[in-house]
Amino acid sequence: MKLTAEQKTELAVLIPRIKKGDSEALSKFIKLTQTSVFRFCFFLSKNREQADEFCQETFLKAMDNFKNIENEKSALDWLLKIAKNLFLDQYRSAKRQNEILNENFYKDETAIESSETSIEVRQILSHFDPDDRSLLILVDLDNYTYSEAASIMDLSEDAVRSRIHRIRQNFQKILMSCETK
């Protein structure tokens, strides 16, 4: 979920305070960003417990690295990049060990609305690799611009446009094949 301009400004004001060790500012920062970070982690992992873990790891890593944040107005983008990288690290590790990362695919339906459409979208998202899924979530579900998604994913804007176009086409094909079954 994208933050409003007002919320981004509030985050930017909190960052210098957090860098100075202000725990109240850190608490406000987490309250402002935790829903967006959890939602992103949930769509990546497809599991509430894993999303909670990724969310916690994201904030722990952020706490150790606030000194490195360059653009204070992009604090949420920075957090989502951390979450994405943590997820990809674990995904790659699990893949190398031939483990299945998503063993409990629909374990907790209460974390997100449980309409048939929501379930179908999540099923279709599972067909995509984590990078493509991240892009689709950022652009189509969270309404990030191509430029913002490019920054989070460490891609060029043109690469994001091209990949989103390809991902949407594949999404549509999968959706059509599901409807004909």
C-alpha positions in Angstrom: 0.0 0.0 0.0 1.5 3.3 -1.0 1.9 6.1 1.5 0.4 9.5 1.0 2.7 12.5 0.5 1.9 13.6 4.0 2.9 10.2 5.4 6.2 10.2 3.4 7.0 13.6 4.8 6.3 12.4 8.3 8.6 9.4 7.7 11.3 11.8 6.4 11.1 13.8 9.6 11.4 10.7 11.7 14.5 9.3 10.1 17.0 11.9 11.5 15.4 11.3 14.9 15.8 7.6 14.6 19.5 8.0 13.6 20.0 9.8 16.9 18.5 6.9 18.8 14.9 8.3 19.4 12.9 5.2 20.2 9.6 7.1 20.0 10.4 8.1 16.4 11.2 4.4 15.6 7.9 3.3 17.1 6.0 5.9 14.9 8.1 4.8 11.9 7.1 1.2 12.4 3.4 2.0 12.9 3.3 4.0 9.7 5.0 1.4 7.6 4.2 -2.0 9.1 1.0 -2.6 7.2 2.6 -1.9 3.8 5.6 -4.0 4.7 3.5 -6.9 6.0 1.2 -6.8 2.9 4.2 -6.9 0.6 5.8 -9.8 2.6 2.5 -11.7 2.6 2.1 -11.5 -1.2 5.6 -12.7 -1.6 5.5 -15.6 0.8 1.8 -16.4 0.6 1.9 -17.4 4.3 1.0 -15.3 7.3 3.7 -16.8 9.6 6.4 -16.3 7.0 5.2 -12.8 6.3 5.4 -12.0 10.0 9.0 -13.3 10.1 10.0 -11.4 7.0 8.4 -8.3 8.3 10.2 -8.6 11.6 13.5 -9.3 9.9 13.0 -6.3 7.6 12.5 -4.0 10.6 15.5 -5.5 12.5 17.7 -5.1 9.4 16.4 -1.5 8.9 17.2 -0.7 12.6 20.8 -1.7 12.0 21.0 0.3 8.7 19.1 3.6 9.2 22.5 5.4 9.0 22.7 4.2 5.4 19.4 5.5 4.2 20.1 8.1 1.5 16.7 9.5 0.5 14.6 9.9 3.6 11.4 10.5 1.5 11.8 7.0 0.1 11.9 5.2 3.4 9.1 2.8 2.5 10.7 2.0 -0.8 13.9 1.3 1.2 12.1 -1.0 3.5 10.4 -2.9 0.7 13.7 -3.4 -1.0 15.1 -4.9 2.3 12.0 -7.2 2.5 12.4 -8.2 -1.1 16.1 -9.0 -0.7 15.4 -11.0 2.5 12.7 -13.0 0.7 14.9 -13.6 -2.3 17.9 -14.7 -0.1 15.7 -17.2 1.7 14.0 -18.3 -1.6 17.4 -19.0 -3.2 18.7 -20.7 -0.1 15.6 -23.0 0.0 15.8 -23.6 -3.7 19.5 -24.6 -3.4 18.5 -27.1 -0.7 15.6 -28.4 -2.7 13.2 -27.3 -0.1 9.7 -26.0 -0.9 9.5 -22.5 0.5 5.7 -22.3 0.3 4.6 -25.6 2.0 1.5 -24.0 3.5 0.2 -22.1 0.5 -3.1 -21.0 2.0 -2.6 -21.5 5.7 -4.1 -18.3 6.8 -6.9 -16.8 4.8 -7.6 -14.1 7.4 -4.5 -12.1 6.6 -6.1 -10.8 3.4 -9.7 -10.8 2.1 -10.8 -14.3 1.3 -13.0 -13.6 -1.7 -12.8 -16.0 -4.6 -11.1 -13.4 -6.7 -8.4 -12.8 -4.1 -7.7 -16.6 -3.9 -7.6 -16.8 -7.7 -5.1 -13.9 -7.9 -2.9 -15.5 -5.3 -3.0 -18.8 -7.1 -2.0 -17.1 -10.4 0.8 -15.1 -8.6 2.3 -18.4 -7.4 3.1 -19.2 -11.1 5.6 -16.4 -11.3 9.1 -16.2 -10.0 9.6 -14.0 -6.9 11.1 -11.0 -8.9 8.1 -11.0 -11.3 5.7 -11.4 -8.5 7.3 -8.5 -6.7 7.0 -6.3 -9.7 3.4 -7.2 -10.3 2.5 -6.5 -6.6 4.3 -3.2 -6.6 2.9 -1.8 -9.8 -0.6 -3.4 -10.1 -1.6 -4.0 -6.5 0.2 -1.2 -4.6 0.0 1.3 -7.4 3.7 2.2 -7.5 4.9 4.0 -10.6 7.3 2.3 -12.9 10.0 4.6 -11.7 9.3 3.8 -8.0 9.2 0.0 -8.8 12.5 0.3 -10.7 14.1 1.9 -7.7 12.9 -0.8 -5.3 13.8 -3.6 -7.7 17.2 -2.2 -8.8 16.1 -2.2 -12.4 15.8 0.4 -15.1 12.4 1.9 -15.8 12.5 0.5 -19.3 13.2 -3.0 -17.9 10.2 -2.6 -15.5 7.9 -1.5 -18.3 9.0 -4.5 -20.5 8.8 -7.0 -17.7 5.4 -5.7 -16.5 4.0 -6.0 -20.0 5.3 -9.6 -20.3 4.0 -10.5 -16.8 0.6 -9.1 -17.5 0.3 -11.1 -20.7 1.3 -14.3 -18.9 -1.1 -13.4 -16.0 -3.9 -13.0 -18.6 -3.0 -16.4 -20.2 -3.1 -18.2 -16.9 -6.3 -16.5 -15.9 -7.9 -17.5 -19.2 -6.8 -21.1 -18.8 -8.2 -21.2 -15.2 -11.5 -19.9 -16.5 -11.8 -22.6 -19.2 -11.2 -25.4 -16.7 
